[in-house]
C-alpha cells in the first residue's frame, strides 16, 4: 500500500499465532479485513455504563412485551414468531452481542430483512404481514 494513501502506513503488531488467527476469523465474520477490524476494536468507545444499559434494556423489553401482546391480540402471533426467529438467527450469526456495534452489523441486519422480504413480501423486520 502506498504510504500516502489516506495517511495510512503499515504498522507492526505483536500477537501469538492463536491470537492472530482469532482476529482474522472475527474480522472475516464481520466482513472486515484484519487491519480494519483491529483498528475498529481498538478505537471503539468504552462500554456503556451499567445503569444506562440496564435502563435501556428494561425499556426495550417492556416495549417488546407490549408489542407481542398487541400482535397476538390482533391475530398476528405467527408474524411475531417469524420476526423473533429472524432476530435470533441474526444474533446467533453475530456471535456476541457486544460485537453488534461493528460497522457491518447494520448492513448484515438489513440483509436479513431483505431475505425475509423475498420469502414473504411485506413481512420484513419491523413489518407485519396481513
C-alpha positions in Angstrom: 0.0 0.0 0.0 1.2 3.5 -0.8 2.2 5.4 2.4 0.4 8.5 1.0 -2.9 6.7 0.5 -5.2 8.3 3.2 -2.3 8.8 5.5 -2.1 5.1 6.3 1.1 3.2 6.7 2.0 -0.3 7.5 2.5 -0.9 11.3 3.7 -3.9 13.4 1.5 -5.7 15.9 2.7 -8.4 18.3 0.4 -11.4 18.7 0.6 -15.1 19.2 -0.4 -17.3 16.3 -3.7 -18.2 18.1 -4.5 -14.5 18.7 -3.7 -13.6 15.1 -5.9 -16.4 13.8 -8.7 -15.5 16.1 -8.5 -11.8 15.0 -8.6 -13.0 11.4 -11.6 -15.2 12.0 -13.5 -12.5 13.8 -12.7 -10.0 11.1 -14.0 -12.4 8.4 -17.2 -13.0 10.3 -17.8 -9.2 10.4 -16.9 -8.7 6.7 -13.8 -6.7 7.6 -10.2 -7.2 6.8 -8.0 -7.9 9.9 -6.4 -4.5 9.9 -9.7 -2.6 9.8 -11.2 -5.0 12.5 -8.2 -4.4 14.9 -8.4 -0.6 14.5 -12.2 -0.7 15.0 -11.9 -2.7 18.2 -9.0 -0.5 19.5 -10.8 2.7 18.8 -14.3 1.7 20.0 -15.6 3.9 22.8 -15.6 2.5 26.3 -18.5 0.3 27.4 -21.9 1.9 28.2 -22.3 2.5 31.9 -24.2 -0.4 33.5 -27.1 1.8 34.8 -27.7 3.2 31.3 -27.5 -0.3 29.8 -30.0 -1.7 32.4 -32.5 1.1 31.8 -32.3 0.9 28.1 -32.7 -2.9 28.2 -35.6 -2.6 30.6 -37.4 -0.2 28.3 -36.7 -2.2 25.2 -38.1 -5.4 26.9 -41.2 -3.6 28.2 -41.9 -2.3 24.7 -41.3 -5.7 23.2 -43.6 -7.4 25.6 -46.4 -4.8 24.9 -45.9 -5.2 21.1 -46.0 -9.0 21.4 -49.3 -8.8 23.3 -50.8 -6.3 20.8 -49.8 -8.5 17.8 -51.2 -11.7 19.4 -54.4 -10.0 20.3 -54.6 -8.8 16.6 -54.2 -12.4 15.4 -50.6 -11.9 14.2 -48.9 -14.3 16.6 -47.2 -16.2 13.7 -45.7 -13.0 12.4 -44.3 -12.2 15.8 -42.7 -15.7 16.0 -41.2 -15.3 12.5 -39.7 -11.9 13.4 -38.3 -13.4 16.6 -36.7 -16.3 14.7 -35.2 -13.8 12.2 -33.7 -11.8 15.1 -32.4 -14.9 16.9 -30.7 -16.1 13.7 -29.1 -12.7 13.2 -27.9 -12.6 16.8 -26.5 -16.1 16.6 -24.5 -15.2 13.4 -23.1 -12.1 15.2 -21.8 -14.4 17.9 -21.5 -11.9 20.8 -24.0 -9.1 21.4 -21.0 -6.9 22.3 -19.8 -7.2 18.8 -23.0 -6.0 17.2 -21.6 -2.4 17.3 -19.2 -3.0 14.4 -19.8 -1.0 11.2 -21.0 -4.1 9.2 -23.7 -5.2 11.7 -26.4 -2.9 10.5 -25.8 -3.9 6.9 -26.0 -7.6 7.9 -29.3 -7.0 9.7 -30.6 -5.2 6.6 -29.7 -8.3 4.5 -31.7 -10.5 6.9 -34.6 -8.1 6.3 -34.2 -8.5 2.5 -34.2 -12.3 2.9 -37.5 -12.1 4.8 -39.0 -9.8 2.3 -38.1 -12.2 -0.5 -39.8 -15.1 1.4 -43.0 -13.2 2.2 -43.2 -9.6 0.8 -44.4 -7.2 3.4 -43.1 -9.1 6.4 -39.5 -7.9 6.8 -38.1 -6.7 10.1 -40.5 -4.2 11.6 -43.4 -5.1 9.4 -46.3 -7.4 10.0 -48.0 -9.1 7.0 -51.7 -9.4 6.9 
